[in-house]
Amino acid sequence: MNHDDATALHVEFGLLLGDRLLNGGSLLVTQVQGYACYGEHRHFRIEPSWLEVILFDGLLIQHRFELPACPVEMRLLRVIESGDERMPLRQEQVFNSELRMGVHRSADWESIALDQHTLAFRCTPLRV
């Protein structure tokens, strides 16, 4: 399929730190704004008010299909533990990256540097 005829983009990806795979999966990028979460939710309760706080440890991706390139925003978040059970967990943003992913068919895995991380990906244009 010619990428000019595409209405969606299938993206397989892996986010690495050095040789360690942190998150991976696949996305179907369509003309409808999409969101994806890869990681785990963690929560704790603060007493005496019983306030429950939910934190996310992982990768958040926002995406939308556009020609010739799709806007993709990636945020990597991590939960930080103090080591003291009496202290609440807190969340930190490791990086926030906005990029445009060209609509194309990957011949092999491609990669780009994001902060100290590497995003490996493979694209396939689709007509949906």
C-alpha positions as CSV (number, residue, x, y, z in Angstrom):
1,M,0.0,0.0,0.0
2,N,1.2,3.5,-0.8
3,H,1.5,5.4,2.4
4,D,-0.5,8.3,0.9
5,D,-3.5,6.0,0.8
6,A,-3.1,5.1,4.5
7,T,-5.7,6.1,7.1
8,A,-3.9,4.5,10.1
9,L,-0.5,3.5,11.2
10,H,0.3,0.3,13.2
11,V,3.4,0.9,15.4
12,E,5.3,-1.9,17.3
13,F,7.7,-0.3,19.8
14,G,10.0,-0.9,22.7
15,L,11.4,1.7,25.1
16,L,14.9,0.8,26.3
17,L,17.3,2.1,28.9
18,G,20.6,0.7,27.8
19,D,19.9,-2.9,26.9
20,R,17.0,-3.2,29.4
21,L,13.4,-3.2,27.9
22,L,11.3,-0.9,30.1
23,N,8.0,-1.0,28.2
24,G,6.9,-2.4,24.9
25,G,3.8,-3.0,22.9
26,S,1.9,-1.9,19.8
27,L,-0.3,1.0,18.9
28,L,-3.0,1.6,16.2
29,V,-2.7,5.3,15.4
30,T,-6.0,6.5,13.8
31,Q,-7.6,9.8,13.0
32,V,-9.3,9.7,16.4
33,Q,-7.0,11.0,19.3
34,G,-5.8,7.9,21.1
35,Y,-4.1,7.3,24.4
36,A,-2.2,4.3,25.6
37,C,-0.7,3.3,29.0
38,Y,2.1,0.8,29.5
39,G,3.1,0.1,33.1
40,E,1.4,-0.3,36.5
41,H,-0.8,1.8,38.8
42,R,0.2,2.0,42.4
43,H,-1.8,3.6,45.2
44,F,-1.5,4.4,48.9
45,R,-3.8,5.8,51.5
46,I,-3.1,8.8,53.6
47,E,-4.7,8.7,57.1
48,P,-6.6,10.0,59.0
49,S,-8.5,11.5,56.1
50,W,-8.4,8.3,54.1
51,L,-7.3,10.1,51.0
52,E,-6.3,7.5,48.4
53,V,-3.6,8.6,45.9
54,I,-3.1,6.8,42.6
55,L,0.2,6.9,40.9
56,F,1.4,5.6,37.6
57,D,4.7,4.0,36.9
58,G,5.3,3.6,33.2
59,L,4.8,5.1,29.7
60,L,1.9,7.2,28.6
61,I,1.4,7.8,24.9
62,Q,-0.9,10.2,23.1
63,H,-1.3,9.9,19.3
64,R,-3.3,10.8,16.3
65,F,-3.0,9.9,12.6
66,E,-2.0,12.7,10.2
67,L,-0.2,12.7,6.8
68,P,2.6,12.9,6.2
69,A,3.5,12.4,9.9
70,C,1.6,11.6,13.1
71,P,2.0,13.6,16.3
72,V,3.0,11.4,19.2
73,E,3.6,12.5,22.7
74,M,5.4,10.2,25.1
75,R,5.7,10.7,28.9
76,L,7.7,8.3,31.1
77,L,6.7,8.4,34.7
78,R,8.1,6.6,37.7
79,V,7.1,6.1,41.3
80,I,9.8,6.9,43.9
81,E,9.9,5.1,47.2
82,S,11.7,6.7,50.1
83,G,12.5,3.4,51.8
84,D,10.5,4.5,54.9
85,E,7.0,2.9,55.0
86,R,5.7,6.0,56.9
87,M,6.5,8.3,54.0
88,P,4.2,8.4,51.0
89,L,5.3,7.4,47.5
90,R,5.7,10.2,45.0
91,Q,5.7,10.4,41.2
92,E,8.4,11.9,39.0
93,Q,8.3,12.6,35.3
94,V,11.5,11.1,33.7
95,F,10.9,12.7,30.3
96,N,8.3,14.2,28.0
97,S,8.9,13.9,24.3
98,E,6.8,15.3,21.4
99,L,7.6,13.9,18.0
100,R,6.1,13.4,14.6
101,M,6.3,9.8,13.3
102,G,6.4,9.6,9.5
103,V,3.8,7.4,7.8
104,H,5.9,4.7,6.2
105,R,6.6,1.0,6.1
106,S,9.6,0.1,8.1
107,A,12.0,-2.4,6.4
108,D,13.5,-3.2,9.9
109,W,13.4,-1.9,13.4
110,E,14.3,1.8,13.6
111,S,15.4,3.8,16.7
112,I,15.6,7.3,18.0
113,A,17.2,8.6,21.2
114,L,14.8,10.1,23.9
115,D,16.7,11.6,26.7
116,Q,18.9,8.7,28.0
117,H,16.4,6.2,26.6
118,T,16.0,4.6,23.1
119,L,12.7,4.1,21.3
120,A,12.8,1.2,18.9
121,F,9.9,1.0,16.6
122,R,8.5,-0.6,13.4
123,C,5.7,1.0,11.3
124,T,3.1,-0.4,9.0
125,P,0.6,1.9,7.2
126,L,-2.9,0.6,7.0
127,R,-6.2,1.6,5.5
128,V,-9.0,1.1,8.0
